[in-house]
Amino acid sequence: MAPDKNRATAAAILPLVGGPDNITSIAHCMTRLRIGLRDRSLVQDEALKAVPAVMGVVDDETYQIVLGPGTVARVTPEFEALVAEHRSPTPPTSPPPTPTPSHSVTAEELADRGAALKEARKARNATPVKLFLRRVANIFVPLIPALIGCGIIAGLGGVLANTGWLPAVVPALAAMASGFMSLIAVFVGYNTAKEFGGTPILGGAVAAVIVFPGVAKIDAFGQHLSPGQGGVLGALAAAYLAVRVERLCRKWVPEAVDALVTPTVTVLVSGLVTLFGLMFVAGEVSAAIGSSATWLLANGGALAGLVLGGLFLPLVMLGLHQALIPIHTTLIEQNGYTVLLPILAMAGAGQVGAAIAVYCRLPHNRSLRTTIKSALPAGFLGVGEPLIYGVSLPLGRPFVTACVGGAAGGAFVGLFNQLGVAFGSTAIGPSGWALFPLLDGKSGMGPTLAIYAGGLAVGYLAGFAATYFFGFTGPMLTDLNTDPVPTSATPTTDPDKEPALA
């Protein structure tokens, strides 16, 4: 997408979310533009979905516009610039209502159901545990682009090493791929302090103790510490402790000496607790996570894959999948890849298969078929939100049968892991076909790629078959297999303009 098109997309979105004065915060994750809103009623959901670059919307703690990886990173700065450029000096406390444009609303019943389900999920997710998991996710999500880039470079270096090509380049690629991972604890500490309201650089400073080579000279619990012991979990705990210590200091230390005393006490107290407690405890927890994942897939891979692949979509809907992010990162630190992600990616395959079955079963519903045609390219590349919120979840049964497809694909991948072909992803974030460049394993790239491709195929087929034969009741087919759009109406989504993005 060219820079002018990125700005055009941002300019198209801005008035549909109530204009610059309705925006309180702007951020983006891997695929979504996340904005805080003063007045949710000013957002024009259907018009937003009709913007060519928009793949879908999610109404959560922040309003989330799905643009896809790559695109979201380019549109967000343009959006921020437009908001800053056009924001009023003093934003009105009660902005005047923006009239909703007149347009054809397709699949109205499904849209209503989808909106109701989103509202119900939003209410369920507003629990202390789930809000905490979101904050943990906010710590790790900004690290994903570096994990992806370094993971692909590591894979390229492995290919060159195995083929003997460009031997002088291999060490350079290894350095680029490993540099970030060797210091990831520092970035986790920085983001943790930022997320929980502390001084980010102090969080990074305390977490840096974990990766400092000199810790090998320190005895704790009767053994020498190892640089990196405790990994990202230790960094998260250390930085969170630093935030608590810093807050206490800000409360009790006199203002005249705050600039000297608070940083010193924060790093000193948090650093000592990290060295003589947290590193050991976090190291034991990290080791337990790694050994448990290895044992689980080695001894019950097929069953474990079936459960993980089948339950991942519901976990996403409940917001509990965010608890897996530190686990993925820990496994990548320990082994170079996470064995869980290829299995969890099968949930997306089941979703794609289910959507294709819906397309085949409802030949007369032009509106829904248009939505599916627009969202399928993104679904194949691992972006499932448009299919989940626009198709399977509002329909109900197809969401369950999509989970069946994910379970079948997960069981397939887990079975081969149980048979000794262990592999995983060197980064988190991508899924579907986009995961191929990040795969790595001990049995070589040939078997690894073949098994992952086989799992996707099984997920597609099982999701399709389960949905085609069991995804609809007779009354559902009668109600849905009609064309809700008059022949002269213009569809709100143009499939030819929808980008095929991850």
C-alpha positions in Angstrom: 0.0 0.0 0.0 1.6 3.3 -1.1 2.0 6.1 1.5 -0.8 8.2 -0.1 -3.1 5.2 0.1 -2.2 4.7 3.8 -3.1 8.3 4.5 -6.3 7.9 2.5 -7.3 4.9 4.6 -6.6 6.9 7.8 -8.6 9.9 6.4 -11.5 7.5 5.6 -11.5 6.0 9.1 -11.2 9.2 11.1 -14.7 10.7 10.5 -16.3 7.3 10.9 -15.0 7.1 14.5 -16.4 10.5 15.5 -13.6 12.7 14.3 -10.3 13.7 16.0 -12.0 15.2 19.1 -13.6 11.8 19.8 -10.2 10.1 20.1 -8.6 9.7 23.5 -5.8 7.2 22.6 -4.2 5.5 19.6 -2.1 2.3 19.5 -1.8 -0.7 17.3 -0.9 -4.4 17.7 -0.1 -7.0 15.1 -3.2 -6.6 13.0 -5.5 -3.9 14.7 -5.6 -0.2 15.1 -6.8 0.3 18.7 -8.4 3.6 19.6 -9.9 5.0 22.8 -13.2 6.8 22.3 -15.0 9.6 24.2 -18.4 8.7 22.8 -18.9 5.2 21.4 -22.2 6.2 19.8 -20.5 8.4 17.2 -18.8 5.4 15.6 -20.4 4.2 12.3 -19.7 0.5 12.4 -21.2 -0.5 9.0 -19.6 2.4 7.2 -16.2 1.5 8.7 -16.6 -2.1 7.5 -17.2 -0.8 4.0 -13.8 1.0 3.9 -11.8 -1.1 1.4 -8.7 -1.6 3.7 -10.8 -2.5 6.8 -11.2 -6.3 7.4 -13.5 -6.0 10.4 -14.0 -4.2 13.7 -13.9 -5.5 17.3 -15.6 -3.5 20.2 -13.6 -4.2 23.3 -11.8 -2.1 26.0 -10.6 -0.1 23.0 -12.3 0.1 19.7 -10.3 -2.1 17.3 -10.2 -1.8 13.5 -8.7 -4.9 11.8 -6.3 -3.8 9.0 -3.9 -6.7 8.9 -0.1 -6.8 9.6 2.0 -4.4 7.6 -0.9 -2.2 6.8 -1.7 -1.4 10.4 1.9 -0.3 11.0 1.7 2.1 8.1 -1.8 3.4 8.6 -1.4 4.1 12.4 1.2 6.9 12.0 -0.9 8.6 9.3 -4.0 8.3 11.6 -2.1 9.8 14.5 -0.9 12.7 12.3 -4.4 13.4 11.1 -5.8 13.4 14.6 -3.1 15.8 15.8 -3.5 18.0 12.8 -7.3 18.4 13.1 -7.9 18.1 16.8 -9.6 21.2 18.3 -7.5 23.2 20.9 -10.1 22.3 23.5 -12.0 19.1 22.6 -15.8 19.5 23.4 -17.0 17.4 26.3 -20.2 16.5 24.4 -19.5 16.4 20.7 -22.5 16.9 18.4 -23.9 13.7 17.0 -22.7 12.7 13.6 -25.4 11.6 11.2 -25.2 8.0 10.0 -24.9 7.9 6.2 -27.7 6.2 4.3 -26.5 2.9 2.8 -27.7 -0.7 2.4 -27.2 -2.8 5.4 -26.7 -6.4 4.5 -27.1 -9.5 6.6 -28.9 -7.4 9.2 -29.9 -10.2 11.5 -26.3 -11.6 11.6 -24.9 -8.1 12.3 -27.3 -7.7 15.2 -26.4 -11.1 16.6 -22.7 -10.3 16.2 -23.0 -7.0 18.0 -24.9 -8.6 20.9 -22.3 -11.3 21.2 -19.5 -8.7 21.2 -21.2 -6.7 24.0 -21.8 -9.9 26.0 -18.2 -10.9 25.6 -17.0 -7.4 26.5 -19.0 -7.6 29.7 -17.6 -11.0 30.6 -14.1 -9.9 29.9 -14.2 -7.1 32.4 -12.9 -9.2 35.2 -9.7 -8.5 37.2 -8.0 -11.7 35.9 -8.8 -10.9 32.3 -7.9 -7.3 32.6 -4.6 -8.3 34.1 -4.0 -10.8 31.2 -4.6 -7.9 28.8 -2.0 -5.9 30.5 0.5 -8.7 30.2 -0.4 -9.0 26.5 0.3 -5.3 26.2 3.8 -5.9 27.4 4.6 -8.6 24.8 2.6 -7.5 21.7 5.1 -4.6 20.9 7.9 -7.2 20.8 6.2 -9.3 18.1 7.7 -7.5 15.0 11.2 -8.0 16.3 10.4 -11.7 17.1 9.1 -12.2 13.6 12.0 -10.5 11.9 14.7 -12.2 14.0 12.9 -15.6 13.5 12.9 -15.3 9.8 16.5 -14.3 9.7 17.4 -17.3 12.0 15.5 -19.6 9.5 17.4 -18.0 6.6 20.7 -18.5 8.4 19.8 -22.2 9.0 19.1 -22.8 5.4 22.4 -21.2 4.3 24.3 -23.2 7.0 22.7 -26.5 5.8 23.3 -25.9 2.1 26.8 -24.5 2.6 26.0 -21.3 0.6 27.5 -18.0 1.6 29.4 -19.3 4.7 30.8 -15.9 5.6 27.2 -14.5 5.9 25.9 -17.2 8.3 27.6 -15.8 11.5 26.3 -12.3 10.7 22.8 -13.7 10.3 23.2 -15.6 13.6 24.3 -12.5 15.4 21.3 -10.5 14.0 18.8 -13.2 14.9 20.2 -13.9 18.4 21.0 -10.3 19.5 17.4 -9.4 20.3 16.6 -12.7 22.1 19.7 -12.3 24.3 18.4 -8.9 25.5 14.6 -9.6 25.4 14.4 -9.5 29.2 15.4 -5.8 29.1 12.6 -4.9 26.6 10.1 -6.9 28.7 11.2 -5.0 31.8 10.9 -1.7 30.0 7.4 -2.5 28.7 6.2 -3.9 32.1 7.1 -0.7 33.9 5.5 1.4 31.2 2.3 -0.7 31.3 1.9 -0.6 35.1 2.7 3.1 35.6 6.3 3.1 36.5 9.4 4.7 34.9 10.1 2.5 31.9 13.9 2.9 32.0 14.0 1.8 35.6 12.1 -1.4 34.7 14.6 -2.0 31.9 17.5 -1.4 34.3 16.3 -3.9 36.9 15.5 -6.5 34.2 19.0 -6.0 32.7 20.5 -7.6 35.8 19.0 -10.9 34.6 21.0 -11.0 31.4 24.3 -9.5 32.8 27.1 -12.0 32.4 28.5 -11.1 35.9 25.6 -12.8 37.7 27.5 -16.1 37.2 29.7 -15.0 40.1 26.7 -14.7 42.5 25.5 -17.6 44.7 21.8 -17.9 45.4 20.1 -20.9 47.1 23.4 -22.8 47.1 24.1 -22.5 43.4 25.7 -20.1 40.9 23.2 -18.0 38.9 23.2 -18.2 35.2 22.9 -15.2 32.9 19.4 -15.1 31.6 18.0 -17.4 34.3 14.3 -16.8 34.7 14.1 -15.2 31.3 11.1 -13.1 30.4 9.1 -14.3 33.4 11.8 -13.1 35.8 12.0 -9.8 33.9 8.3 -9.3 34.2 8.3 -10.0 37.9 11.4 -7.8 38.5 10.0 -4.8 36.6 6.6 -5.1 38.3 8.4 -5.1 41.7 10.4 -2.1 40.6 7.1 -0.3 39.9 5.8 -1.0 43.4 9.0 0.1 45.0 9.1 3.3 42.9 5.5 4.2 43.9 6.4 3.8 47.6 9.4 6.0 47.1 7.4 8.7 45.3 5.0 8.6 48.2 7.5 8.9 51.1 10.7 10.4 49.7 10.8 14.3 50.0 10.6 16.1 46.7 14.0 17.8 47.1 15.9 14.5 47.0 13.4 12.4 44.9 15.5 12.6 41.8 18.5 11.0 43.6 16.9 8.7 46.1 13.9 7.1 44.2 15.9 5.7 41.2 18.6 4.4 43.5 16.3 2.7 46.0 14.2 1.3 43.2 17.1 -0.3 41.4 18.9 -1.4 44.6 15.9 -3.0 46.3 14.4 -4.6 43.2 17.8 -5.7 41.9 18.7 -7.5 45.2 15.3 -9.2 45.4 15.7 -10.2 41.7 19.2 -11.6 42.2 18.5 -13.5 45.5 15.0 -14.6 44.8 13.1 -13.9 41.6 15.8 -15.2 39.2 15.8 -18.6 41.0 12.0 -18.9 41.3 11.3 -17.7 37.7 14.0 -20.0 36.4 12.3 -23.0 38.1 8.9 -21.9 36.7 10.4 -21.4 33.2 12.1 -24.8 33.3 8.8 -26.4 34.4 6.9 -24.8 31.5 9.5 -26.1 29.0 9.6 -29.6 30.4 5.8 -29.8 30.7 5.2 -28.8 27.1 7.8 -31.2 25.9 6.4 -34.1 28.0 2.8 -33.3 27.1 3.4 -33.5 23.4 5.8 -36.4 23.5 3.5 -38.6 25.5 0.0 -37.4 24.6 0.6 -35.3 21.5 -2.6 -36.3 19.6 -4.9 -35.8 22.5 -3.1 -32.6 23.6 -3.3 -31.3 20.0 -7.0 -32.1 19.8 -7.7 -30.2 23.0 -5.5 -27.2 22.3 -6.6 -26.9 18.6 -10.3 -27.3 19.6 -10.4 -24.9 22.5 -8.2 -22.1 21.1 -11.1 -20.1 19.4 -13.2 -20.1 22.6 -10.1 -19.0 24.5 -9.7 -16.1 22.1 -13.4 -15.2 22.6 -12.9 -15.2 26.4 -9.6 -13.3 26.2 -7.7 -16.1 28.0 -5.4 -16.8 25.0 -3.3 -13.8 26.2 -2.0 -16.0 29.1 -0.2 -18.0 26.5 2.0 -15.2 25.2 4.6 -15.4 28.0 4.6 -19.2 27.7 5.3 -18.9 23.9 8.1 -16.4 24.6 9.6 -18.7 27.3 9.6 -21.7 25.0 11.3 -19.6 22.2 14.0 -18.5 24.7 14.6 -22.1 25.8 14.4 -24.1 22.5 14.5 -21.5 19.8 10.8 -22.1 18.9 7.4 -22.7 20.5 5.9 -26.1 19.9 2.4 -24.8 20.8 1.8 -22.2 18.1 1.6 -24.6 15.1 -1.0 -26.6 17.0 -3.0 -23.5 18.0 -2.8 -22.2 14.4 -5.0 -25.2 13.4 -8.0 -23.3 14.9 -7.7 -20.8 12.1 -7.7 -23.7 9.6 -10.9 -25.0 11.0 -12.4 -21.5 10.8 -11.5 -21.2 7.1 -13.0 -24.7 6.3 -16.2 -23.7 8.2 -16.5 -20.5 6.2 -16.1 -22.3 2.9 -18.9 -24.7 4.0 -21.2 -21.8 4.9 -20.5 -20.3 1.4 -21.5 -23.6 -0.2 -24.6 -24.1 2.0 -26.1 -20.7 1.4 -25.9 -20.1 -2.4 -28.7 -17.5 -2.3 -27.4 -15.3 0.5 -25.3 -12.9 -1.6 -24.5 -10.6 1.3 -23.0 -13.4 3.5 -21.2 -14.9 0.5 -19.7 -11.5 -0.3 -18.4 -11.2 3.2 -16.8 -14.7 3.1 -15.2 -14.0 -0.3 -13.7 -10.8 1.1 -12.4 -12.4 4.3 -11.1 -15.7 3.1 -7.7 -14.5 1.8 -7.0 -13.0 5.2 -8.2 -16.2 6.8 -5.8 -18.3 4.8 -3.0 -16.0 6.0 -4.0 -16.3 9.6 -6.2 -13.3 10.3 -9.4 -14.8 11.5 -11.4 -11.9 13.0 -13.4 -11.1 9.9 -14.6 -14.7 9.6 -15.2 -15.1 13.3 -17.2 -11.8 13.9 -18.7 -11.7 10.4 -19.7 -15.3 9.8 -19.2 -18.1 12.3 -19.8 -16.6 15.7 -23.1 -14.8 14.8 -24.4 -18.0 13.2 -23.6 -20.1 16.3 -23.3 -23.6 15.1 -20.6 -22.9 12.5 -18.4 -21.5 15.3 -18.6 -24.9 17.1 -17.9 -26.9 13.9 -15.0 -24.6 13.2 -13.6 -25.7 16.6 -14.0 -29.3 15.4 -11.8 -28.5 12.4 -9.2 -26.9 14.7 -9.3 -30.0 17.0 -8.7 -32.3 14.0 -5.8 -30.3 12.7 -4.3 -30.0 16.2 -4.5 -33.7 16.7 -2.8 -34.3 13.4 0.2 -32.1 14.3 0.3 -33.3 17.9 0.4 -37.0 16.7 3.5 -36.4 14.7 5.1 -34.6 17.6 4.3 -37.7 19.7 6.0 -39.8 17.0 9.2 -37.8 17.4 8.9 -35.1 14.7 9.0 -32.0 17.1 8.8 -28.6 15.6 7.5 -25.1 16.3 7.5 -21.5 15.4 10.5 -19.2 16.0 8.2 -16.2 16.6 4.6 -15.5 17.7 2.0 -13.5 15.8 1.6 -15.0 12.3 -0.6 -18.0 11.7 -2.0 -19.9 8.7 0.2 -19.8 5.6 2.1 -16.9 7.1 3.7 -19.2 9.6 5.6 -21.3 7.0 8.7 -19.0 7.0 9.0 -19.2 10.8 8.8 -23.0 11.2 11.8 -24.9 12.6 12.4 -28.3 14.0 14.8 -31.1 14.8 13.8 -33.3 11.9 14.6 -31.0 9.0 12.6 -28.5 7.1 11.1 -31.1 4.7 9.1 -33.1 7.3 8.4 -29.9 9.3 6.8 -28.1 6.4 5.0 -31.3 5.2 3.4 -32.0 8.6 2.3 -28.4 9.1 0.8 -28.3 5.6 -0.9 -31.6 6.3 -2.4 -30.2 9.6 -3.8 -27.2 7.7 -5.3 -29.5 5.1 -6.9 -31.7 7.8 -8.2 -28.6 9.6 -9.7 -27.2 6.4 -11.4 -30.5 5.5 -12.7 -31.3 9.0 -14.0 -27.8 9.5 -15.7 -27.9 6.1 -17.2 -31.4 6.6 -18.4 -30.7 10.2 -20.0 -27.4 9.1 -21.5 -28.7 5.9 -23.3 -31.6 7.5 -23.9 -30.4 11.1 -23.5 -26.6 11.0 -27.2 -25.8 10.1 -30.6 -26.8 11.3 -33.5 -26.9 8.8 -35.0 -23.6 10.1 -31.5 -21.9 9.9 -31.2 -22.9 6.2 -34.7 -21.6 5.5 -34.0 -18.3 7.2 -30.5 -17.7 5.9 -30.6 -19.1 2.4 -32.2 -16.1 0.9 -30.9 -12.9 -0.6 -31.5 -10.0 1.8 -30.2 -7.4 -0.7 -32.3 -6.1 -3.5 -30.8 -6.6 -7.0 -30.4 -2.8 -7.4 -28.7 -2.4 -4.1 -25.0 -1.8 -3.8 -23.2 -4.2 -1.5 -21.4 -2.6 1.5 -18.3 -4.6 0.9 -16.5 -4.8 -2.4 -14.5 -8.1 -2.6 -12.4 -6.8 -5.4 -11.1 -4.0 -3.2 -10.4 -6.0 -0.1 -6.7 -6.6 0.4 -5.4 -10.1 0.9 -3.4 -9.4 4.0 -2.4 -11.4 7.0 
